Amino acid sequence: MLKTFKAILKNNTLQWLNETPEINSEYPVNVYITLLEENIIGENRSNGQKMANALKKIANNNTFTAVDTQQWQQQNRCDRSLPDRD
């Protein structure tokens, strides 16, 4: 029966995340490695800064200054029915 262990591969070295397998180091061990398509570790760290930069650009461009927020809200709310208010 195959057992699955979670690890991160970095510089051709595995770093075990949860459970570490018991391996007899005297003998070679056959393994199958499945590389996940998503890069979970590296990409998510920079997304917050990218989002902050994008929001700053929008704020600096005064993108929404021409929008009357009260009128916009009233127009959007009249398109849908409110719960228990038919």
Beta strands, then each sheet from edge to edge (+ up, - down):
strand 1: 7-10
strand 2: 13-16
sheet 1: 1+ 2-
end
